[in-house]
């Protein structure tokens, strides 16, 4: 086997969608699995939601020999017209810098990996859209927040971890690619739901039932979210099933 490719995910269901297309998958630690696709050894790492958890996660792999870094998962739409299950092919992603305030770091992706992903999506019959992705330090709850962030960053989708993964890859001089699938459209308002989900996105059933009992108006959101999550997971699996085999023939050493 060559040096492994690491796939960073935030949520448990994202990780499960990636693992579903691999062979000989085995758990190696908390939130870490190893599997194979062709001659490639692939690590799948679930780090939880947000930049802080992403930073903590990548530290554990700073000294591990790797051949490439992938950030795979879901994203929210920042522009109208994007629907659950669409794959965003981003030539670059952006993330807030620590200073000065309002500035953004920009990270490119590996052109070979992007081309392979585009071809894989086409062959899998997955609907794609190309545009920038921005990593946000917090969840954008309303249409107004999403559209405002889209205008500010010139990006079409938002998530909360890929910028950290991109910085990790850049520091290691490793090829990087972000693959994000739309989960929530721009008009899908996200109600405050403190404590309803874990850091890995698993729903705490008792908390969810208690929340719905006191906020019955949020039930349609939960139903729609589950439907969107299913579509996003299906897209991740379909793309990875056709994308990973294409990595066998690629020289990722430089």
VOKOL-664731 format. One line per 3 residues: their letters; for each residue z, x, y of N, C-alpha, C, O. Coordinates in steps of 0.02 Angstrom, whole numbers, plus 32768, in hexadecimal, padded with zeros to 4 digits. Each point is the difference from the previous one (the first is absolute). Example, Ala and Ser with C-alpha at 12.3 -4.5 7.8 and 13.67 -1.06 7.14 Angstrom:
2
as> 8186,8294,7EE4,8000,7FD3,803B,8000,802D,803C,8021,8034,7FFF ~ 7FBB,7FBA,8036,8003,802A,803B,8025,7FD9,8037,8008,8019,8037;
***
This chain:
254
xxx> 8000,802A,7FC4,8000,7FD6,803C,8000,802C,803F,801E,8035,8001 ~ 7FC0,7FB3,8033,8002,8022,8041,8040,7FEC,8024,8027,7FD8,7FE7 ~ 7FE3,8046,8053,8039,7FEB,8029,7FFA,7FB5,800D,7FC9,7FE7,800D;
xxx> 806F,7FF5,7FF1,7FFB,7FB7,8006,7FED,7FE9,8046,800C,8022,8031 ~ 7FD6,7FA4,7FD1,7FF6,7FDA,803E,803F,7FD5,8008,8016,7FE1,7FD0 ~ 8006,801D,806C,8039,7FD4,800C,7FE9,7FC2,8026,7FDD,8005,8032;
xxx> 8038,7FC2,7FB5,7FF2,7FC0,8021,8042,7FE5,801B,802C,7FED,7FD9 ~ 7FDA,8011,8068,803C,7FE4,801F,7FF6,7FB6,800D,7FCE,7FEB,801C ~ 8062,7FED,7FCE,8002,7FB9,800E,8044,7FF0,8020,802E,8027,7FFB;
xxx> 7FD6,7F9F,8024,8040,7FEB,801D,8023,7FCC,7FD5,803D,8001,7FF8 ~ 7F9B,7FD2,7FEB,801B,7FC4,7FDF,7FF7,8004,7FB5,7FD1,801F,7FE7 ~ 805D,7FC0,7FF5,7FFE,8001,7FB7,7FC0,7FE2,7FE5,7FE4,8019,7FCF;
xxx> 8005,7FB0,8050,7FC3,7FDF,7FE6,7FC2,8029,800E,7FCF,7FFC,7FDA ~ 8031,802C,805C,7FC8,802E,800D,7FFD,8035,7FC9,7FCA,800E,7FE5 ~ 8070,800F,800C,8003,8032,7FCB,7FE9,7FE4,7FBD,7FDA,8020,7FDC;
xxx> 803C,7FA3,8014,7FED,7FE1,7FC0,7FB4,7FF6,7FFD,7FE2,8008,7FCB ~ 8000,7FE6,806D,7FB8,7FF5,8002,7FDA,8041,7FF3,7FCE,8000,7FDD ~ 804A,8037,803E,7FE1,8042,7FF4,800A,8014,7FB7,7FD1,8016,7FDF;
xxx> 806C,7FE4,8008,8010,8016,7FBC,7FD9,7FD9,7FCB,7FF3,8019,7FCA ~ 7FFB,7FA9,8047,7FDF,7FD5,7FCE,7FBD,801B,7FE8,7FE8,7FEB,7FCB ~ 7FF9,8043,805A,7FBE,8019,7FED,8004,8046,7FE1,7FCC,801D,7FEF;
xxx> 8070,7FFE,800B,8008,8044,7FE5,8012,7FFE,7FB6,8015,7FCD,7FE5 ~ 7FE3,806D,7FFA,8013,8007,7FBB,8040,8029,7FFB,8011,8027,802C ~ 8012,7FD0,7F9D,803B,8029,7FEF,8032,8003,803A,8019,8035,8011;
xxx> 7FF5,7F91,800C,802E,7FFE,8038,8047,8006,7FE7,8014,7FDE,7FD0 ~ 8012,804E,804F,8047,800A,7FEE,8028,800A,803F,7FE9,801C,8032 ~ 8054,7FCC,7FCB,802C,8006,803A,8020,8045,8001,8017,8019,7FCD;
xxx> 7FE9,8007,806E,801B,8043,8006,803F,8003,802B,8020,8034,8004 ~ 7FF1,7F95,801B,803C,7FFF,802A,8002,7FBF,8027,7FD6,7FD4,7FF5 ~ 805A,8026,8038,8006,7FC4,8028,7FC3,7FF8,802D,7FF6,8028,802E;
xxx> 7FE2,7FA5,7FC5,7FC5,7FF3,8029,7FC6,802F,7FF4,7FD2,8002,8029 ~ 802F,8025,7FA0,7FCB,8031,7FF3,7FE5,7FF6,7FBA,8026,7FFE,7FD0 ~ 7F97,7FFD,802A,7FDE,7FF9,7FC0,7FC9,8034,7FFD,7FE6,8017,8034;
xxx> 8007,7FFB,7F90,7FC7,802D,7FF5,7FD1,7FE0,7FCE,8015,7FE5,7FCC ~ 7FAB,801C,8043,7FCE,7FE6,7FD3,7FC1,802B,8004,8001,8034,8020 ~ 7FCB,7FB6,7FC0,7FC3,8028,8000,7FC3,7FD3,8007,8001,7FC5,7FED;
xxx> 7FCA,8058,802E,7FBF,7FDF,8005,7FCC,8036,7FF5,7FF5,802B,802A ~ 7FEB,7FD2,7F9C,7FD2,8036,7FEF,8027,8041,7FF8,8031,8003,7FDC ~ 7FB8,8030,8047,8022,8041,7FFC,8032,800A,8039,801C,8036,8008;
xxx> 7FEF,7F95,801F,802D,8005,8039,8046,7FE6,7FEF,8008,7FCA,7FE4 ~ 802A,805E,802D,8045,7FEC,7FFB,8013,7FE0,8043,7FF4,801D,8034 ~ 802A,7FA7,7FC9,800E,7FDB,803E,8049,7FED,8002,801B,7FE1,7FD2;
xxx> 8006,8031,8065,8045,7FEC,800D,7FFF,7FC2,802D,7FDB,7FFE,8032 ~ 804C,7FD0,7FBD,8005,7FC4,802A,8048,7FFC,8018,802F,7FFE,7FD8 ~ 7FDA,8001,8069,8042,8004,801E,800C,7FC4,802D,7FD8,7FF2,802D;
xxx> 805F,7FEA,7FC6,8012,7FC6,802A,803B,8014,802B,8037,800F,7FE7 ~ 7FBE,7FF2,805B,8033,801A,802D,8024,7FCC,802B,8031,8011,8021 ~ 7FB8,7FB1,7FDF,8020,7FCE,802A,7FDD,7FF9,8043,7FD3,8026,8011;
xxx> 8042,7FA7,8014,7FDE,7FED,803E,8016,802A,803B,803C,800D,8009 ~ 7F94,8009,801F,8010,801E,8041,7FFA,804B,8003,8006,8022,7FCC ~ 7FF0,7FF9,8070,7FF8,8049,8009,803D,8029,7FEA,7FF8,8036,7FE4;
xxx> 8044,7FB0,8027,803B,8027,7FED,8002,800B,7FB5,800B,8038,7FE9 ~ 7FEA,7F94,7FF0,8000,8007,7FB7,7FC5,802B,7FE9,8007,8026,7FD0 ~ 7FC0,7FD3,8052,7FC6,8029,7FEF,800F,804A,800A,7FEE,802A,7FD6;
xxx> 8034,7FE7,8061,8013,8045,800D,802E,801A,7FC8,7FF7,8038,7FE8 ~ 803A,7FA0,8005,802D,8014,7FCB,7FDC,800B,7FBE,8010,802E,7FDA ~ 7FBE,7FA8,8019,7FDB,8004,7FC1,7FD6,803F,7FFC,8001,8022,7FCD;
xxx> 7FD9,7FED,8068,7FD2,803A,7FFB,8026,8042,7FFB,7FE5,8030,7FE5 ~ 8057,7FD3,8035,8027,803E,7FFC,8008,8018,7FB9,8000,803C,7FF3 ~ 8008,7F95,7FDE,800B,8013,7FBA,7FC3,8021,7FE1,8005,801E,7FCB;
xxx> 7FC0,7FDC,8056,7FC2,801B,7FE3,7FE4,8039,802A,7FC7,8016,7FF5 ~ 8060,8003,803A,7FE7,8033,802E,7FEC,8040,7FDC,7FD0,8021,8014 ~ 8053,7FF1,7FB6,7FF1,803E,7FDD,7FDB,7FF6,7FBF,7FF4,8030,7FDB;
xxx> 7FF9,7F93,8015,7FDC,7FF3,7FC1,7FB6,800F,8009,7FE1,7FEA,8031 ~ 8001,803A,7FA0,7FB7,800C,8003,7FDB,7FBE,7FF8,800A,7FDB,7FCF ~ 7FCB,8015,8060,7FDA,7FC1,8000,7FB7,800F,800F,7FF0,8034,801D;
xxx> 7FE3,7F9E,7FD0,7FBA,800A,8010,7FE8,7FD1,8037,7FCE,800F,8021 ~ 8054,7FB9,7FEA,7FED,7FD1,8035,8038,7FCE,800B,802D,7FF8,7FD6 ~ 7FD1,7FE7,8064,8032,7FCE,8013,7FDD,7FBF,8010,7FD2,7FFF,802A;
xxx> 8043,7FCB,7FB5,7FE5,7FBE,800E,8039,7FD2,8017,8037,8003,7FE4 ~ 7FBB,7FD4,804D,802F,7FCD,8017,7FE0,7FBC,7FF2,7FCF,7FEE,8020 ~ 804D,7FED,7FB0,7FE1,7FC2,7FE9,8031,7FC7,8006,803A,8006,7FEC;
xxx> 7FAF,7FC2,8030,802C,7FC6,8006,7FE1,7FCA,802A,7FC3,7FFA,8004 ~ 8068,7FDF,801C,7FE9,7FC7,8028,8006,800F,804A,8020,8031,8014 ~ 7FC3,7FA4,8014,8001,8007,8049,7FFA,7FBB,801F,7FEC,7FD0,7FDF;
xxx> 8025,802C,8061,7FF8,7FC3,8026,7FC3,8006,802E,7FF2,8036,801A ~ 7FEB,7F93,7FEF,7FC6,7FFF,802C,8015,8001,8049,8031,7FE0,8012 ~ 7FA9,8044,8017,800B,8002,8048,7FC9,7FDD,8026,8004,7FF8,803D;
xxx> 7FC9,7FF2,7FA0,7FC8,7FDE,8020,7FEF,7FC1,7FD8,800E,7FFD,7FC4 ~ 7FD4,7FD1,805C,7FEB,7FC4,7FDB,7FCA,8010,7FCD,7FDC,8031,8007 ~ 801F,7FA5,7FC6,7FCA,8005,7FD0,8011,8025,7FC0,7FDA,7FFD,7FD0;
xxx> 805F,8027,802F,8014,8023,7FC3,802B,7FD2,7FD6,802B,7FDC,8019 ~ 7FC9,8025,7FA5,8024,7FD3,7FD3,801F,8027,7FC7,7FEC,8039,7FF2 ~ 8045,7FA9,7FEE,8023,8020,7FC8,7FCF,8016,7FCA,7FD4,7FDA,7FEC;
xxx> 8035,8064,7FFD,7FD6,801B,7FCC,7FC8,802C,8018,7FE1,8022,7FD7 ~ 8011,7FE0,806A,7FCD,802D,801A,801B,8048,8001,803A,800B,8012 ~ 7F9C,8024,7FDC,8012,8046,8000,7FEB,8020,8042,7FC7,7FFB,8015;
xxx> 8069,8026,800C,7FF1,8025,803D,7FF0,8048,7FEF,8029,8023,7FE3 ~ 7F9A,7FF3,802E,7FEC,8045,7FF8,8006,8021,8044,7FD7,7FF5,802D ~ 805D,8033,7FDB,8010,801D,8041,7FE9,8049,8004,8015,8029,7FD8;
xxx> 7FC0,7FE7,8059,7FED,8046,800A,8038,8029,8020,7FFF,803D,7FFE ~ 8032,7F9F,801F,8039,8022,801F,803A,7FCE,8006,7FF6,7FC3,7FFF ~ 8046,8058,8006,8039,7FD5,800E,802A,8020,8037,7FFC,803C,800C;
xxx> 802D,7F9A,8014,8026,8015,803A,804A,7FEF,7FF6,8011,7FD1,7FDD ~ 8019,8057,8044,8048,7FF5,7FFB,8021,8017,8040,7FEC,8032,801D ~ 8047,7FAA,7FF8,8025,8012,803C,801F,8046,7FF9,801C,8011,7FCC;
xxx> 7FDE,8016,8069,8022,8041,8002,8047,7FF5,8017,8011,7FCB,801C ~ 801A,8067,7FDA,8045,7FFA,8017,8003,8007,804B,802B,7FE2,8021 ~ 7FA7,8046,7FFC,7FFD,8007,8048,7FBC,801E,8011,7FE3,8022,7FD6;
xxx> 8001,7FD3,8066,801C,7FD1,8031,7FF5,7FB8,7FEA,7FD6,7FF2,7FD6 ~ 8051,7FE2,8048,7FFD,7FBA,7FEC,7FBB,7FE3,800B,7FE0,800C,8033 ~ 8009,7FCD,7F9D,7FBF,7FDF,8006,7FC6,8028,7FE5,7FC8,7FE7,7FFC;
xxx> 8044,8058,7FF1,7FCA,8029,7FE5,7FF9,7FF5,7FB5,8030,7FEC,7FDE ~ 7F94,8020,8008,7FF2,7FF4,7FB9,7FE3,803F,7FE1,7FD5,8021,801C ~ 8044,7FF0,7FA8,7FE0,8033,7FD7,7FC7,7FDF,7FDA,8005,7FC6,7FEC;
xxx> 7FC5,805F,800A,7FC7,7FE6,7FDA,7FF3,802E,7FC6,7FFD,803D,8007 ~ 7FFB,7FA5,7FBD,7FF3,8026,7FC3,7FBF,7FE8,7FE2,7FF5,7FC4,7FF7 ~ 7FE0,806B,7FF9,7FC2,7FEF,7FDD,800B,7FFA,7FB5,8036,8012,7FE7;
xxx> 7F98,7FD6,7FF6,8003,7FFD,7FB7,7FC9,802C,7FE4,7FD1,8013,8023 ~ 8035,7FFE,7F9E,7FCE,802A,7FDF,7FBF,7FD8,7FF6,8001,7FCB,7FE2 ~ 7FC9,8050,8037,7FC1,7FDB,7FFF,7FE7,7FF5,7FB9,7FE0,7FCD,7FF2;
xxx> 802E,8062,7FE1,7FE9,7FF9,7FBA,8026,7FC6,7FDF,7FE2,7FD8,7FDC ~ 805F,8025,802F,8029,7FCB,7FE3,7FEC,7FBC,801D,7FFC,7FCE,7FDC ~ 7FF7,8031,8066,7FEC,7FC1,8020,7FBE,7FE7,7FE4,7FF7,7FC5,7FF3;
xxx> 7FDA,8069,8003,7FBF,7FED,7FE5,8007,7FE5,7FB8,7FE0,7FCF,7FEE ~ 804B,8052,7FEB,800C,7FEA,7FBB,8021,7FBB,7FFF,7FEF,7FD6,7FD5 ~ 803F,801E,8059,8021,7FBF,8004,7FCF,7FC9,8015,8003,7FC9,7FE6;
xxx> 7FD2,8047,8048,7FCE,7FCF,8017,7FD2,7FED,7FC7,7FF1,7FC5,7FF6 ~ 7FF9,806C,7FE4,7FD5,7FF3,7FC7,8024,7FD8,7FCA,7FE4,7FD3,7FE2 ~ 805C,803F,8012,8027,7FDD,7FCD,800A,7FB7,8013,7FFA,7FD4,7FD5;
xxx> 8015,801F,806A,800A,7FBB,8016,7FC0,7FD7,7FF9,8001,7FC6,7FEB ~ 7FC7,8059,8026,7FC0,7FDD,7FFA,7FF2,7FED,7FB7,7FEB,7FC9,7FF1 ~ 8021,8066,7FE2,7FF4,7FF5,7FB9,8030,7FCD,7FE3,7FF0,7FDC,7FD1;
xxx> 804D,8021,804C,8032,7FD0,7FE8,7FF7,7FBB,801F,8023,7FD1,7FED ~ 7FAF,8029,8042,7FF5,7FC0,8021,8037,7FEC,802F,800E,7FC5,800A ~ 8012,806E,8014,8038,7FF4,802E,7FE6,7FFF,8047,7FDA,802C,8014;
xxx> 803A,7FA2,8012,7FEC,7FFB,8046,8024,8034,8029,803D,8007,7FFB ~ 7F9F,801F,802E,801E,8035,8027,7FF1,7FF7,804A,7FD3,7FDC,8014 ~ 8056,8045,8015,7FF4,8005,8047,8016,8046,8016,8032,801A,7FE7;
xxx> 7FA9,8003,8046,8010,8044,8016,801E,7FFE,8046,7FE7,7FDD,802C ~ 804F,8049,7FDD,8021,8003,8040,8042,8025,7FFA,8018,800E,7FC9 ~ 8005,8001,8070,803D,8026,8001,803D,7FD9,7FEA,8003,7FC3,8005;
xxx> 802F,8062,7FE3,8041,7FE5,7FEB,8036,8022,802A,7FFC,803C,800D ~ 8036,7F9E,8008,8037,801D,8025,8041,7FF6,7FD9,800C,7FCA,7FE4 ~ 801D,806A,801B,8042,7FFD,7FE0,8033,7FEC,8034,8008,8022,8033;
xxx> 801A,7FA7,7FC0,8031,7FE5,8030,8047,800D,7FE8,800D,7FFF,7FC3 ~ 8022,800D,806B,8046,8009,7FEC,8023,7FBF,7FF0,8038,8001,7FE7 ~ 7FA8,7FC6,8027,8020,7FC0,7FF3,7FCC,7FCC,7FED,7FC4,8009,800B;
xxx> 8054,7FC0,7FD8,7FD4,7FC9,7FED,7FE9,7FDA,803E,8029,7FF1,802C ~ 7F97,8000,7FD7,7FE5,7FD7,8036,8000,7FB8,7FE8,7FDD,7FF0,7FD1 ~ 8049,7FE6,8050,800E,7FBD,7FE6,7FCE,7FCA,8016,7FF4,7FD0,7FDB;
xxx> 7FF0,8038,8061,7FD8,7FC9,801C,7FB8,8016,800C,7FF0,803C,8001 ~ 7FE5,7F92,8008,7FBA,800E,8010,7FFB,8028,8041,7FD7,802E,8005 ~ 8052,7FC0,802B,7FFE,8022,8041,8011,804B,7FF8,7FDF,802A,801E;
xxx> 8054,7FE4,7FBB,8013,8046,7FF4,7FC8,8026,7FDD,7FF1,8039,8012 ~ 7FF2,7FA8,7FBC,7FCC,8021,7FD9,7FC2,800F,802C,7FE7,8038,8000 ~ 8002,7F96,8024,7FC4,800A,8028,800C,8033,8038,7FD4,8027,8010;
xxx> 8068,7FD8,800D,8011,8030,8034,7FFE,8047,7FE5,7FE6,802E,8020 ~ 8036,7FDC,7FA3,8000,8042,7FE2,7FB9,8016,7FEE,7FF0,803B,8005 ~ 7FE7,7F96,7FE7,7FBB,8010,7FF2,7FDB,8019,803D,7FDA,8031,7FFC;
xxx> 8031,7FAE,803C,7FE0,8015,803F,801A,8044,8015,7FD9,802A,8017 ~ 8067,7FE3,7FE3,801F,803E,8016,7FE7,803C,7FD7,7FFA,8037,801B ~ 7FF9,7FBF,7FA6,7FF0,8037,7FD3,7FB8,8004,7FEA,7FEB,8031,7FE2;
xxx> 7FEE,7F9A,802D,7FBB,7FFC,7FE8,7FFD,8001,7FB4,7FD2,801D,7FE3 ~ 8060,7FC4,7FFE,8003,7FFC,7FB7,7FF9,7FB8,7FE9,800C,7FD1,8027 ~ 7FE2,8025,7F9A,7FF5,7FBC,7FE7,8037,7FEA,7FD0,8003,7FC5,7FEE;
xxx> 8028,806A,7FFC,8034,7FEE,7FCF,803E,802B,800D,7FFC,8036,801D ~ 803D,7FB0,7FCD,8040,8022,800C,8028,8001,7FBF,7FFF,7FD1,7FD8 ~ 8025,8067,801E,802F,8006,7FC9,8038,802F,8018,8003,800E,803C;
xxx> 8028,8009,7F98,803C,8022,8018,800F,8044,7FDE,8036,801C,800A ~ 7F9A,7FFF,7FCF,800F,803E,7FDD,7FC8,8035,8000,800E,803B,7FFA ~ 7FB4,7FB0,800B,7FC8,802D,7FF3,7FFD,803C,8030,7FE9,8036,7FEC;
xxx> 802D,7FC1,8052,8000,8038,802E,802D,8038,7FE8,7FF0,803B,8009 ~ 8048,7FB4,7FD9,802E,8032,7FE4,7FDE,8024,7FC5,8005,803D,7FFA ~ 7FD9,7F9D,7FDC,7FDD,801E,7FC8,7FC8,802E,8018,7FF4,8035,7FE3;
xxx> 7FE9,7FB6,8052,7FCA,8029,801C,801B,8041,801D,7FE2,8035,7FF7 ~ 8057,7FC7,802C,801E,803C,801C,8016,8030,7FC8,7FF8,803D,8007 ~ 8023,7FA8,7FC3,8013,8028,7FC6,7FC4,8024,7FE4,8003,803B,7FF0;
xxx> 7FC5,7FA1,8008,7FC4,801F,7FE5,7FE5,8037,802F,7FEA,8035,7FEA ~ 8018,7FBD,8057,7FE7,8031,8031,802B,803F,7FFE,7FE5,8038,8004 ~ 805C,7FC0,7FF6,802D,803A,7FFE,7FF3,802A,7FC2,800A,803D,8000;
xxx> 7FE1,7FA2,7FCA,7FF3,8024,7FC1,7FB6,8014,7FFA,7FED,8020,7FCF ~ 7FEA,7FCE,8062,7FB7,800D,7FFE,7FE0,7FE1,7FC2,7FD9,8020,7FDD ~ 803A,7FA1,8015,7FE7,7FDC,7FC6,7FD0,7FC8,8015,800A,7FE3,8035;
xxx> 7FC3,800F,7FA3,7FD4,7FC7,800E,8029,7FBF,8002,802E,7FF7,7FD7 ~ 7FC2,7FDD,8058,8027,7FC3,800A,7FD2,7FC4,8006,7FC9,8004,801D ~ 804E,7FC3,7FC7,7FDC,7FC1,8009,8032,7FC7,8003,8031,7FFF,7FDB;
xxx> 7FC3,7FD2,8052,8027,7FC3,8004,7FD5,7FC5,7FEA,7FC8,7FF7,8018 ~ 8052,7FE1,7FB9,7FDF,7FC3,7FE9,8032,7FC7,8009,8032,7FFC,7FDD ~ 7FBF,7FD8,8052,802D,7FC9,800E,7FDA,7FBE,7FFB,7FC8,7FF8,8019;
xxx> 8058,7FD9,7FC7,7FE4,7FBD,7FF4,8024,7FCE,802D,803D,8000,8004 ~ 7F9D,7FD5,801D,801E,7FCF,802D,802D,7FD0,7FD8,7FEC,7FE3,7FCE ~ 8052,8015,804A,802F,7FD0,7FE4,8006,7FC4,802E,7FF5,7FC7,7FEB;
xxx> 801C,8045,8054,8009,7FC8,8030,7FCA,8003,8036,7FF5,8034,801F ~ 7FEB,7F94,7FEC,7FCD,7FFA,8034,8023,8001,8044,803D,7FFA,8005 ~ 7F9B,800D,8030,801E,8007,8042,8025,7FC0,8016,802E,8004,8028;
xxx> 7FBD,7FC3,7FBE,8020,7FC1,8014,803B,7FED,7FD3,801D,7FCB,8008 ~ 7FF5,8060,7FC9,8037,7FF1,7FD1,8041,801B,801E,8010,803B,7FFB ~ 8016,7F98,8024,8040,8014,801E,8033,800E,7FC9,8003,7FDB,7FCE;
xxx> 8024,8059,803B,8032,8014,7FCE,8045,7FEF,801B,8017,801E,8031 ~ 800B,7FB2,7FB0,8043,7FED,8019,8033,8035,7FF0,7FF9,8024,7FCE ~ 803B,7FE3,805B,8037,802E,7FF0,8020,7FEB,7FBE,8013,7FC6,7FF7;
xxx> 7FF4,806B,7FDB,801C,7FF0,7FBE,802F,8038,7FEA,7FF7,801D,7FCA ~ 803A,7FF1,805C,802D,8038,7FF2,8022,7FF7,7FBD,8020,7FCD,7FF2 ~ 7FD9,8067,7FE4,8022,8000,7FBF,7FDC,7FDC,7FC9,8017,8002,7FC6;
xxx> 7FB0,7FDE,8048,7FDD,7FD9,7FCD,7FDB,802E,7FCF,7FFA,7FF0,7FC5 ~ 7FEF,804A,8053,7FDD,802F,7FD5,8024,8043,7FFF,8024,8011,802E ~ 7FD1,8015,7F9C,801A,8044,7FFC,7FD3,802F,8027,7FCB,7FEB,8019;
xxx> 8049,8054,7FEC,7FD7,8032,8022,7FBD,800A,7FDD,7FD0,8016,8020 ~ 802D,7FDA,7F9F,7FC2,8007,7FDA,7FD8,7FBF,7FFE,7FCE,7FFC,7FDD ~ 8047,7FD2,804A,7FDA,7FC2,8005,800E,7FCD,7FCB,7FDE,7FCC,7FFE;
xxx> 8053,8040,7FD7,8011,7FCE,7FCD,802A,7FC8,8020,802C,800D,8028 ~ 7FC3,7FB6,7FC6,8023,7FC6,801D,8043,7FF6,7FDD,8003,7FFC,7FC3 ~ 8032,8000,8064,8042,7FEE,7FE6,8001,7FB4,7FFA,8006,7FDD,8033;
xxx> 7FF5,8009,7F91,7FF7,7FB9,7FF5,8037,7FD6,8020,7FF3,7FCE,8021 ~ 804B,8047,7FD5,8038,7FD9,801B,7FFE,7FFF,804C,800E,7FCC,801F ~ 7FE1,806D,7FFF,7FFB,8004,8049,7FC6,7FD5,8019,8006,7FDE,8033;
xxx> 7FC2,8024,7FA9,7FC6,7FDA,8014,800E,7FB5,7FFD,7FEE,7FDA,802E ~ 8034,8010,7F9D,8010,7FB9,7FF9,8031,7FEA,8037,7FF9,7FC9,801C ~ 8037,8062,7FF3,8030,7FF0,8035,7FDD,7FFD,8044,800F,7FD5,802A;
xxx> 7FC1,8058,7FE0,7FDB,8001,8040,7FD6,7FC1,8007,8000,7FE1,8035 ~ 7FDE,800B,7F96,7FD6,7FC4,8003,802B,7FC1,8009,7FEB,7FD1,8021 ~ 8051,8030,7FC1,802C,7FC6,8008,8014,7FF5,8048,8008,7FC7,8016;
xxx> 8001,8070,800F,8013,7FFB,8047,7FC5,8002,802F,8005,7FEE,803B ~ 7FC1,8029,7FAB,7FC3,8003,8029,7FC5,7FE3,7FD9,7FD1,8024,7FEF ~ 8030,7F9C,8001,7FCB,7FE2,7FD7,7FBB,8007,801E,7FCE,7FFD,7FDC;
xxx> 802F,800C,8066,7FBE,8008,8020,7FDE,8041,7FEB,7FC4,8008,800C ~ 8061,8027,7FD5,7FE3,803F,7FEB,7FE3,7FFE,7FBA,7FE1,8030,7FEA ~ 8029,7F99,7FF2,7FE7,7FFC,7FBB,7FB4,800A,7FFC,7FEA,8025,7FD4;
xxx> 7FEE,7FBC,8058,7FB7,800C,7FFC,7FEF,804A,8007,7FD0,8017,7FE1 ~ 8057,800E,8047,7FF2,8048,8007,800B,8023,7FBE,7FD7,8029,7FEB ~ 8060,7FC8,7FF2,800E,8020,7FC0,7FC8,7FF2,7FCE,7FEB,802D,7FDB;
xxx> 7FFE,7F95,8023,7FCB,7FEE,7FD2,7FC0,8026,8010,7FE0,801D,7FD4 ~ 800E,7FE4,806C,7FC4,8023,8015,8006,804C,7FF4,7FD0,8020,7FEB ~ 806B,7FFB,8021,800A,8048,7FF5,7FF6,8013,7FB7,7FE1,8033,7FF2;
xxx> 8038,7FA4,7FE1,7FF8,800F,7FB9,7FB6,7FFE,7FED,7FE9,8029,7FD8 ~ 7FF1,7FA8,8044,7FB9,7FFC,7FF2,7FDB,803D,801B,7FD5,801C,7FDE ~ 803D,7FF8,805E,7FE1,803B,801F,8011,803F,7FDA,7FD6,802C,7FF7;
xxx> 8068,7FD9,7FF3,8016,803B,7FDA,7FD9,8006,7FBF,7FED,8037,7FED ~ 8008,7F91,7FF2,7FD9,8001,7FC1,7FB9,8019,800D,7FE6,8028,7FDA ~ 7FFB,7FBF,805B,7FBC,8015,8010,7FFE,804B,8011,7FD2,8023,7FEB;
xxx> 805E,7FF4,803C,8002,8046,8013,800A,802D,7FC3,7FDF,8034,7FFA ~ 804E,7FB8,7FD9,800C,8028,7FC4,7FC2,8004,7FD4,7FF1,8034,7FE4 ~ 7FEB,7F94,8017,7FC3,8000,7FD8,7FCC,8030,801D,7FDE,8023,7FDB;
xxx> 801D,7FDE,8068,7FD1,802E,8020,8013,8048,7FF3,7FD5,8029,7FF1 ~ 806B,7FE7,8016,8017,8045,7FF4,7FED,8016,7FB9,7FE7,8037,7FF6 ~ 8026,7F9E,7FD9,7FF0,8012,7FBA,7FB5,8008,7FF6,7FEB,8030,7FE0;
xxx> 7FED,7FA3,803C,7FB8,8003,7FF7,7FE3,8040,801F,7FD6,8021,7FE2 ~ 8041,7FF0,805A,7FE7,803C,8021,8016,803F,7FDA,7FD7,802C,7FF4 ~ 8068,7FD8,7FFA,8019,803B,7FDD,7FDE,800A,7FBD,7FF4,8038,7FEB;
xxx> 7FFB,7F91,7FF3,7FE0,8004,7FBE,7FBC,8023,8005,7FEC,8024,7FD2 ~ 7FF0,7FD1,8064,7FBF,8020,8009,8004,8040,8028,7FD4,802B,7FFB ~ 8060,7FDC,802E,8007,803B,802C,801A,803D,7FDA,7FE5,8037,8007;
xxx> 8050,7FC1,7FD2,801E,8039,7FDF,7FD0,8027,7FD4,8000,803D,8002 ~ 7FD5,7FA2,7FD5,7FD2,8027,7FD8,7FD0,802C,8028,7FE8,8033,7FE8 ~ 800A,7FB9,8056,7FD4,8028,802A,8020,8042,8016,7FDE,802F,8014;
xxx> 8064,7FD4,7FE7,8022,803D,8014,7FF9,8038,7FCD,800A,803A,8010 ~ 7FE3,7FB4,7FB2,7FFA,8032,7FCB,7FCD,8036,8012,800B,803B,7FF3 ~ 7FBD,7FB0,802A,7FCA,802E,800E,8008,8023,8044,7FD6,802A,8012;
xxx> 805E,7FC6,8013,8008,801C,8043,802A,8040,7FFF,8033,8004,7FDD ~ 7FB7,802E,8049,8027,803C,800A,802B,7FF5,803E,7FE7,8000,8038 ~ 805A,7FF7,7FBE,802D,7FF3,8037,8025,803D,8019,8032,7FFB,8023;
xx> 7FB5,803F,7FCA,8023,803D,8013,7FF4,8016,8047,8024,802B,801A ~ 7FAA,7FB9,8007,7FF4,8015,8045,7FCA,7FD9,8021,7FEF,800C,803A;
***
